[in-house]
Amino acid sequence: FFCRPEMEISAREAKLYDRQIRVWGMEAQKRMRNAAVLVVGMQGVATEVIKNLVLAGVGELMIVDDAKASTSDIESNFFLTAEDVGKGRAAASAPRARELNPNVKITTDETPAAKKSAEFFALFDVVVCCDCDFTILSHVSASCRAK
């Protein structure tokens, strides 16, 4: 997952991302293509963030969430269905997120973010925390700034 050689934008990707490339340029799209993003938490806001990152063509995306999907999650997470209740939110959401853009490598991790090390967070270019409590935010912030 984290051994990322820099990748060029293929002709197929250039066609797919044509509108974006016109706005922010090929070099920015290439940086997006080569970026690894971590999203912590898989509730309503994270669903929108993940959708936008996947459609924009980020290279790699990992979702860390240790909660199980509930009926209330279905109301705010459009990647979940009634059949997903009781399953891990991240793992249950990933297949539908992959459908948006198969070029994006999406992985999940159900280990609590509070148990992740600074070395883990250092593997990512961007870390996004959604709907996290202050304890988690403090841990992630300190871990990201440790290196």
Kinemage of the C-alpha trace (Angstrom):
@kinemage 1
@onewidth
@group {chain A} dominant
@subgroup {mainchain}
@vectorlist {calphas} color= white
{ca phe a 1} P 0.000 0.000 0.000
{ca phe a 2} L 2.617 2.555 0.972
{ca cys a 3} L 5.442 1.766 -1.437
{ca arg a 4} L 4.444 4.329 -4.037
{ca pro a 5} L 6.598 4.927 -7.074
{ca glu a 6} L 5.593 8.181 -8.751
{ca met a 7} L 3.065 7.446 -11.469
{ca glu a 8} L 2.335 9.407 -14.615
{ca ile a 9} L -1.178 10.258 -15.763
{ca ser a 10} L -2.204 7.820 -18.497
{ca ala a 11} L -4.050 8.970 -21.620
{ca arg a 12} L -7.186 7.278 -20.273
{ca glu a 13} L -6.875 9.153 -16.976
{ca ala a 14} L -6.207 12.440 -18.781
{ca lys a 15} L -9.478 11.957 -20.630
{ca leu a 16} L -11.322 10.986 -17.434
{ca tyr a 17} L -9.977 13.981 -15.473
{ca asp a 18} L -10.040 16.430 -18.400
{ca arg a 19} L -12.218 19.043 -16.671
{ca gln a 20} L -10.091 19.009 -13.535
{ca ile a 21} L -6.876 19.246 -15.518
{ca arg a 22} L -8.243 22.313 -17.308
{ca val a 23} L -8.887 23.966 -13.949
{ca trp a 24} L -5.763 23.112 -11.964
{ca gly a 25} L -3.359 21.726 -14.562
{ca met a 26} L -1.638 18.436 -15.308
{ca glu a 27} L 1.019 18.830 -12.617
{ca ala a 28} L -1.617 19.239 -9.889
{ca gln a 29} L -3.524 16.209 -11.188
{ca lys a 30} L -0.294 14.224 -11.161
{ca arg a 31} L 0.298 15.204 -7.516
{ca met a 32} L -3.279 14.142 -6.731
{ca arg a 33} L -2.686 10.820 -8.543
{ca asn a 34} L 0.416 10.180 -6.445
{ca ala a 35} L -1.061 11.232 -3.092
{ca ala a 36} L -1.948 8.924 -0.221
{ca val a 37} L -4.827 10.167 1.948
{ca leu a 38} L -6.037 8.839 5.276
{ca val a 39} L -9.611 9.482 6.382
{ca val a 40} L -10.323 8.795 10.053
{ca gly a 41} L -13.996 8.205 10.807
{ca met a 42} L -16.708 7.000 8.442
{ca gln a 43} L -19.776 9.064 9.214
{ca gly a 44} L -21.699 11.624 7.135
{ca val a 45} L -18.982 14.220 6.517
{ca ala a 46} L -16.396 11.532 5.745
{ca thr a 47} L -18.720 10.070 3.136
{ca glu a 48} L -18.689 13.354 1.204
{ca val a 49} L -14.932 13.795 1.649
{ca ile a 50} L -14.261 10.275 0.376
{ca lys a 51} L -16.613 10.710 -2.577
{ca asn a 52} L -14.855 13.916 -3.610
{ca leu a 53} L -11.343 12.482 -3.189
{ca val a 54} L -12.199 9.353 -5.163
{ca leu a 55} L -13.861 11.274 -7.987
{ca ala a 56} L -10.912 13.684 -8.121
{ca gly a 57} L -8.542 10.755 -8.619
{ca val a 58} L -6.428 10.599 -5.484
{ca gly a 59} L -3.942 7.732 -5.796
{ca glu a 60} L -4.485 5.883 -2.544
{ca leu a 61} L -7.101 6.246 0.159
{ca met a 62} L -7.253 4.484 3.502
{ca ile a 63} L -10.313 4.653 5.739
{ca val a 64} L -9.784 4.041 9.453
{ca asp a 65} L -12.942 3.430 11.447
{ca asp a 66} L -13.512 0.893 14.204
{ca ala a 67} L -17.307 1.244 14.487
{ca lys a 68} L -19.983 -1.085 13.182
{ca ala a 69} L -22.663 0.274 10.858
{ca ser a 70} L -25.988 1.078 12.503
{ca thr a 71} L -29.377 1.990 11.095
{ca ser a 72} L -28.676 5.662 11.809
{ca asp a 73} L -25.470 5.449 9.731
{ca ile a 74} L -27.512 4.538 6.663
{ca glu a 75} L -29.209 7.939 6.853
{ca ser a 76} L -25.928 9.858 6.500
{ca asn a 77} L -23.613 7.447 4.674
{ca phe a 78} L -24.759 6.821 1.106
{ca phe a 79} L -22.185 4.037 0.716
{ca leu a 80} L -24.112 1.880 3.226
{ca thr a 81} L -27.284 -0.151 2.802
{ca ala a 82} L -29.549 -1.964 5.262
{ca glu a 83} L -27.579 -5.169 4.605
{ca asp a 84} L -24.467 -3.475 6.029
{ca val a 85} L -25.889 -2.966 9.541
{ca gly a 86} L -23.593 -4.732 12.010
{ca lys a 87} L -20.617 -4.798 9.627
{ca gly a 88} L -17.603 -2.535 9.966
{ca arg a 89} L -18.483 0.884 8.528
{ca ala a 90} L -15.200 1.283 6.676
{ca ala a 91} L -15.154 -2.183 5.107
{ca ala a 92} L -18.830 -1.993 4.184
{ca ser a 93} L -18.425 1.450 2.580
{ca ala a 94} L -15.287 0.711 0.568
{ca pro a 95} L -16.798 -1.392 -2.266
{ca arg a 96} L -19.293 1.328 -3.201
{ca ala a 97} L -16.601 4.002 -2.987
{ca arg a 98} L -14.441 1.902 -5.352
{ca glu a 99} L -17.290 1.864 -7.871
{ca leu a 100} L -16.944 5.646 -8.233
{ca asn a 101} L -13.399 5.358 -9.559
{ca pro a 102} L -11.603 2.022 -9.925
{ca asn a 103} L -8.309 3.892 -10.486
{ca val a 104} L -8.168 4.765 -6.777
{ca lys a 105} L -6.693 2.191 -4.421
{ca ile a 106} L -8.986 2.080 -1.376
{ca thr a 107} L -8.124 0.131 1.755
{ca thr a 108} L -9.696 0.004 5.191
{ca asp a 109} L -8.498 -0.532 8.730
{ca glu a 110} L -10.739 -1.216 11.719
{ca thr a 111} L -8.039 -0.571 14.316
{ca pro a 112} L -8.996 2.429 16.491
{ca ala a 113} L -7.180 5.587 15.400
{ca ala a 114} L -6.108 6.148 19.018
{ca lys a 115} L -3.945 3.017 18.773
{ca lys a 116} L -2.123 4.164 15.630
{ca ser a 117} L 1.480 5.339 15.899
{ca ala a 118} L 3.179 8.444 14.551
{ca glu a 119} L 4.936 6.185 12.046
{ca phe a 120} L 1.558 5.080 10.698
{ca phe a 121} L 0.321 8.651 10.183
{ca ala a 122} L 3.626 9.624 8.547
{ca leu a 123} L 2.813 7.257 5.672
{ca phe a 124} L 0.190 9.679 4.355
{ca asp a 125} L 0.404 12.966 2.502
{ca val a 126} L -2.912 14.155 3.957
{ca val a 127} L -4.830 13.068 7.064
{ca val a 128} L -8.507 14.014 7.407
{ca cys a 129} L -10.422 13.465 10.656
{ca cys a 130} L -14.220 13.481 10.462
{ca asp a 131} L -16.597 13.403 13.403
{ca cys a 132} L -13.806 12.548 15.851
{ca asp a 133} L -13.801 13.488 19.512
{ca phe a 134} L -11.130 15.727 21.033
{ca thr a 135} L -9.074 12.799 22.340
{ca ile a 136} L -8.742 11.295 18.861
{ca leu a 137} L -8.072 14.681 17.271
{ca ser a 138} L -5.335 15.399 19.809
{ca his a 139} L -3.712 12.008 19.242
{ca val a 140} L -3.800 12.349 15.463
{ca ser a 141} L -2.505 15.930 15.589
{ca ala a 142} L 0.390 15.024 17.883
{ca ser a 143} L 1.214 11.958 15.792
{ca cys a 144} L 1.208 13.892 12.528
{ca arg a 145} L 3.461 16.592 13.974
{ca ala a 146} L 5.894 14.124 15.551
{ca lys a 147} L 7.963 13.696 12.401
